[in-house]
Amino acid sequence: MAKLITHPNMASPDDFYADLIAAHEGKSDAESEAFNARLILVLANHIGDQAVLKEALVASQ
């Protein structure tokens, strides 16, 4: 069974953060919230493991 990775695991986290901020440029608050919801669902689908997703939900509280 897979486990949630909580240690740093990205080659360029600052680059991803910059891309994420850029993806929100020009969006209203509602559009940004909808974008975030879609992004979460796309990434959850990529992960695909219900146990890992539940760990992420708990870890994000």
N, CA, C and O atoms as CSV, one atom per row, in Angstrom:
chain,resi,resn,atom,element,x,y,z
A,1,MET,N,N,0.848,-1.182,0.000
A,1,MET,CA,C,0.000,0.000,0.000
A,1,MET,C,C,0.890,1.241,0.000
A,1,MET,O,O,1.871,1.313,0.740
A,2,ALA,N,N,0.549,2.186,-0.811
A,2,ALA,CA,C,1.299,3.443,-0.895
A,2,ALA,C,C,1.049,4.292,0.350
A,2,ALA,O,O,0.006,4.184,0.996
A,3,LYS,N,N,2.013,5.125,0.665
A,3,LYS,CA,C,1.894,6.064,1.769
A,3,LYS,C,C,2.044,7.474,1.222
A,3,LYS,O,O,2.708,7.699,0.209
A,4,LEU,N,N,1.427,8.401,1.898
A,4,LEU,CA,C,1.532,9.808,1.519
A,4,LEU,C,C,2.966,10.279,1.722
A,4,LEU,O,O,3.550,10.073,2.786
A,5,ILE,N,N,3.521,10.903,0.711
A,5,ILE,CA,C,4.869,11.473,0.802
A,5,ILE,C,C,4.742,12.868,1.406
A,5,ILE,O,O,4.101,13.746,0.829
A,6,THR,N,N,5.354,13.063,2.565
A,6,THR,CA,C,5.251,14.370,3.222
A,6,THR,C,C,6.586,15.102,3.281
A,6,THR,O,O,6.632,16.267,3.674
A,7,HIS,N,N,7.662,14.440,2.899
A,7,HIS,CA,C,8.960,15.121,2.858
A,7,HIS,C,C,9.107,15.816,1.493
A,7,HIS,O,O,8.419,15.446,0.542
A,8,PRO,N,N,9.985,16.805,1.386
A,8,PRO,CA,C,10.168,17.485,0.094
A,8,PRO,C,C,10.446,16.462,-1.015
A,8,PRO,O,O,11.318,15.604,-0.878
A,9,ASN,N,N,9.688,16.571,-2.117
A,9,ASN,CA,C,9.764,15.558,-3.167
A,9,ASN,C,C,9.678,16.175,-4.561
A,9,ASN,O,O,9.390,15.474,-5.531
A,10,MET,N,N,9.922,17.466,-4.667
A,10,MET,CA,C,9.844,18.150,-5.954
A,10,MET,C,C,11.215,18.700,-6.316
A,10,MET,O,O,11.911,19.257,-5.467
A,11,ALA,N,N,11.599,18.543,-7.573
A,11,ALA,CA,C,12.900,19.036,-8.026
A,11,ALA,C,C,12.962,20.562,-7.968
A,11,ALA,O,O,13.986,21.130,-7.589
A,12,SER,N,N,11.874,21.219,-8.341
A,12,SER,CA,C,11.853,22.690,-8.410
A,12,SER,C,C,10.554,23.237,-7.833
A,12,SER,O,O,9.709,23.723,-8.585
A,13,PRO,N,N,10.375,23.170,-6.517
A,13,PRO,CA,C,9.112,23.637,-5.937
A,13,PRO,C,C,8.840,25.118,-6.195
A,13,PRO,O,O,7.685,25.513,-6.351
A,14,ASP,N,N,9.882,25.933,-6.241
A,14,ASP,CA,C,9.677,27.362,-6.504
A,14,ASP,C,C,9.147,27.587,-7.914
A,14,ASP,O,O,8.323,28.475,-8.136
A,15,ASP,N,N,9.613,26.793,-8.859
A,15,ASP,CA,C,9.110,26.909,-10.231
A,15,ASP,C,C,7.634,26.510,-10.298
A,15,ASP,O,O,6.841,27.170,-10.969
A,16,PHE,N,N,7.268,25.428,-9.600
A,16,PHE,CA,C,5.860,25.032,-9.585
A,16,PHE,C,C,5.011,26.120,-8.950
A,16,PHE,O,O,3.937,26.444,-9.457
A,17,TYR,N,N,5.484,26.688,-7.840
A,17,TYR,CA,C,4.727,27.748,-7.173
A,17,TYR,C,C,4.524,28.936,-8.111
A,17,TYR,O,O,3.430,29.498,-8.173
A,18,ALA,N,N,5.556,29.313,-8.831
A,18,ALA,CA,C,5.443,30.423,-9.787
A,18,ALA,C,C,4.422,30.088,-10.879
A,18,ALA,O,O,3.629,30.945,-11.269
A,19,ASP,N,N,4.438,28.855,-11.369
A,19,ASP,CA,C,3.461,28.436,-12.383
A,19,ASP,C,C,2.046,28.458,-11.821
A,19,ASP,O,O,1.106,28.861,-12.507
A,20,LEU,N,N,1.894,28.023,-10.569
A,20,LEU,CA,C,0.572,28.022,-9.929
A,20,LEU,C,C,0.035,29.446,-9.779
A,20,LEU,O,O,-1.130,29.712,-10.076
A,21,ILE,N,N,0.877,30.342,-9.325
A,21,ILE,CA,C,0.461,31.748,-9.179
A,21,ILE,C,C,0.110,32.332,-10.542
A,21,ILE,O,O,-0.884,33.046,-10.672
A,22,ALA,N,N,0.911,32.036,-11.552
A,22,ALA,CA,C,0.636,32.540,-12.905
A,22,ALA,C,C,-0.684,32.008,-13.441
A,22,ALA,O,O,-1.386,32.708,-14.171
A,23,ALA,N,N,-1.024,30.777,-13.084
A,23,ALA,CA,C,-2.287,30.185,-13.554
A,23,ALA,C,C,-3.500,30.908,-12.977
A,23,ALA,O,O,-4.594,30.824,-13.533
A,24,HIS,N,N,-3.312,31.614,-11.867
A,24,HIS,CA,C,-4.412,32.348,-11.222
A,24,HIS,C,C,-4.517,33.791,-11.710
A,24,HIS,O,O,-5.511,34.463,-11.433
A,25,GLU,N,N,-3.517,34.270,-12.424
A,25,GLU,CA,C,-3.516,35.674,-12.862
A,25,GLU,C,C,-4.734,35.967,-13.724
A,25,GLU,O,O,-5.068,35.211,-14.636
A,26,GLY,N,N,-5.389,37.081,-13.418
A,26,GLY,CA,C,-6.536,37.517,-14.194
A,26,GLY,C,C,-7.838,36.835,-13.825
A,26,GLY,O,O,-8.880,37.154,-14.397
A,27,LYS,N,N,-7.805,35.902,-12.883
A,27,LYS,CA,C,-9.022,35.203,-12.475
A,27,LYS,C,C,-9.655,35.918,-11.279
A,27,LYS,O,O,-8.961,36.474,-10.428
A,28,SER,N,N,-10.963,35.889,-11.239
A,28,SER,CA,C,-11.674,36.382,-10.062
A,28,SER,C,C,-11.478,35.383,-8.928
A,28,SER,O,O,-10.967,34.285,-9.148
A,29,ASP,N,N,-11.881,35.758,-7.718
A,29,ASP,CA,C,-11.789,34.828,-6.595
A,29,ASP,C,C,-12.559,33.543,-6.885
A,29,ASP,O,O,-12.070,32.448,-6.609
A,30,ALA,N,N,-13.745,33.675,-7.433
A,30,ALA,CA,C,-14.577,32.498,-7.744
A,30,ALA,C,C,-13.909,31.629,-8.807
A,30,ALA,O,O,-13.931,30.403,-8.709
A,31,GLU,N,N,-13.324,32.252,-9.810
A,31,GLU,CA,C,-12.627,31.486,-10.856
A,31,GLU,C,C,-11.395,30.774,-10.289
A,31,GLU,O,O,-11.099,29.640,-10.664
A,32,SER,N,N,-10.684,31.447,-9.389
A,32,SER,CA,C,-9.520,30.825,-8.753
A,32,SER,C,C,-9.927,29.637,-7.889
A,32,SER,O,O,-9.258,28.604,-7.892
A,33,GLU,N,N,-11.019,29.784,-7.155
A,33,GLU,CA,C,-11.517,28.670,-6.340
A,33,GLU,C,C,-11.921,27.493,-7.220
A,33,GLU,O,O,-11.635,26.344,-6.883
A,34,ALA,N,N,-12.574,27.762,-8.329
A,34,ALA,CA,C,-12.979,26.696,-9.252
A,34,ALA,C,C,-11.749,26.039,-9.874
A,34,ALA,O,O,-11.704,24.818,-10.029
A,35,PHE,N,N,-10.759,26.842,-10.227
A,35,PHE,CA,C,-9.509,26.305,-10.766
A,35,PHE,C,C,-8.850,25.385,-9.749
A,35,PHE,O,O,-8.431,24.280,-10.093
A,36,ASN,N,N,-8.755,25.836,-8.487
A,36,ASN,CA,C,-8.144,25.017,-7.440
A,36,ASN,C,C,-8.890,23.693,-7.272
A,36,ASN,O,O,-8.267,22.643,-7.109
A,37,ALA,N,N,-10.219,23.743,-7.311
A,37,ALA,CA,C,-11.012,22.519,-7.174
A,37,ALA,C,C,-10.721,21.558,-8.325
A,37,ALA,O,O,-10.564,20.356,-8.108
A,38,ARG,N,N,-10.650,22.084,-9.544
A,38,ARG,CA,C,-10.341,21.219,-10.691
A,38,ARG,C,C,-8.940,20.633,-10.578
A,38,ARG,O,O,-8.730,19.455,-10.867
A,39,LEU,N,N,-7.981,21.455,-10.159
A,39,LEU,CA,C,-6.609,20.985,-10.005
A,39,LEU,C,C,-6.539,19.867,-8.959
A,39,LEU,O,O,-5.870,18.856,-9.175
A,40,ILE,N,N,-7.219,20.045,-7.842
A,40,ILE,CA,C,-7.245,19.013,-6.802
A,40,ILE,C,C,-7.800,17.711,-7.360
A,40,ILE,O,O,-7.246,16.643,-7.102
A,41,LEU,N,N,-8.882,17.785,-8.119
A,41,LEU,CA,C,-9.479,16.575,-8.675
A,41,LEU,C,C,-8.571,15.910,-9.710
A,41,LEU,O,O,-8.495,14.682,-9.763
A,42,VAL,N,N,-7.891,16.694,-10.520
A,42,VAL,CA,C,-6.954,16.129,-11.501
A,42,VAL,C,C,-5.814,15.412,-10.773
A,42,VAL,O,O,-5.450,14.294,-11.138
A,43,LEU,N,N,-5.254,16.050,-9.752
A,43,LEU,CA,C,-4.155,15.442,-9.016
A,43,LEU,C,C,-4.626,14.229,-8.212
A,43,LEU,O,O,-3.901,13.238,-8.115
A,44,ALA,N,N,-5.830,14.293,-7.635
A,44,ALA,CA,C,-6.375,13.141,-6.915
A,44,ALA,C,C,-6.567,11.964,-7.861
A,44,ALA,O,O,-6.292,10.821,-7.496
A,45,ASN,N,N,-7.032,12.235,-9.065
A,45,ASN,CA,C,-7.177,11.180,-10.060
A,45,ASN,C,C,-5.818,10.574,-10.398
A,45,ASN,O,O,-5.696,9.359,-10.548
A,46,HIS,N,N,-4.809,11.415,-10.515
A,46,HIS,CA,C,-3.466,10.929,-10.812
A,46,HIS,C,C,-2.953,10.015,-9.687
A,46,HIS,O,O,-2.364,8.967,-9.952
A,47,ILE,N,N,-3.181,10.419,-8.443
A,47,ILE,CA,C,-2.759,9.608,-7.293
A,47,ILE,C,C,-3.534,8.291,-7.290
A,47,ILE,O,O,-2.945,7.213,-7.217
A,48,GLY,N,N,-4.845,8.392,-7.369
A,48,GLY,CA,C,-5.690,7.226,-7.550
A,48,GLY,C,C,-5.834,6.283,-6.374
A,48,GLY,O,O,-6.664,5.375,-6.434
A,49,ASP,N,N,-5.085,6.447,-5.329
A,49,ASP,CA,C,-5.116,5.545,-4.181
A,49,ASP,C,C,-5.934,6.198,-3.073
A,49,ASP,O,O,-5.526,7.211,-2.505
A,50,GLN,N,N,-7.095,5.610,-2.768
A,50,GLN,CA,C,-8.015,6.195,-1.791
A,50,GLN,C,C,-7.367,6.377,-0.421
A,50,GLN,O,O,-7.612,7.380,0.249
A,51,ALA,N,N,-6.545,5.420,-0.002
A,51,ALA,CA,C,-5.893,5.525,1.308
A,51,ALA,C,C,-4.932,6.712,1.346
A,51,ALA,O,O,-4.877,7.433,2.343
A,52,VAL,N,N,-4.181,6.918,0.274
A,52,VAL,CA,C,-3.260,8.051,0.214
A,52,VAL,C,C,-4.043,9.362,0.193
A,52,VAL,O,O,-3.647,10.335,0.834
A,53,LEU,N,N,-5.136,9.385,-0.533
A,53,LEU,CA,C,-5.954,10.594,-0.578
A,53,LEU,C,C,-6.534,10.910,0.795
A,53,LEU,O,O,-6.593,12.075,1.189
A,54,LYS,N,N,-6.962,9.885,1.524
A,54,LYS,CA,C,-7.472,10.124,2.882
A,54,LYS,C,C,-6.360,10.642,3.793
A,54,LYS,O,O,-6.599,11.533,4.608
A,55,GLU,N,N,-5.150,10.098,3.668
A,55,GLU,CA,C,-4.018,10.616,4.441
A,55,GLU,C,C,-3.794,12.092,4.133
A,55,GLU,O,O,-3.526,12.884,5.037
A,56,ALA,N,N,-3.903,12.460,2.862
A,56,ALA,CA,C,-3.704,13.862,2.470
A,56,ALA,C,C,-4.778,14.752,3.073
A,56,ALA,O,O,-4.490,15.867,3.508
A,57,LEU,N,N,-6.007,14.271,3.100
A,57,LEU,CA,C,-7.083,15.059,3.706
A,57,LEU,C,C,-6.811,15.311,5.182
A,57,LEU,O,O,-6.977,16.428,5.671
A,58,VAL,N,N,-6.394,14.271,5.886
A,58,VAL,CA,C,-6.098,14.405,7.316
A,58,VAL,C,C,-4.894,15.317,7.526
A,58,VAL,O,O,-4.914,16.174,8.409
A,59,ALA,N,N,-3.859,15.142,6.730
A,59,ALA,CA,C,-2.645,15.941,6.878
A,59,ALA,C,C,-2.881,17.416,6.579
A,59,ALA,O,O,-2.143,18.275,7.063
A,60,SER,N,N,-3.901,17.712,5.789
A,60,SER,CA,C,-4.167,19.096,5.390
A,60,SER,C,C,-5.078,19.828,6.356
A,60,SER,O,O,-5.351,21.012,6.162
A,61,GLN,N,N,-5.550,19.161,7.381
A,61,GLN,CA,C,-6.478,19.790,8.338
A,61,GLN,C,C,-5.761,20.774,9.223
A,61,GLN,O,O,-6.381,21.396,10.085
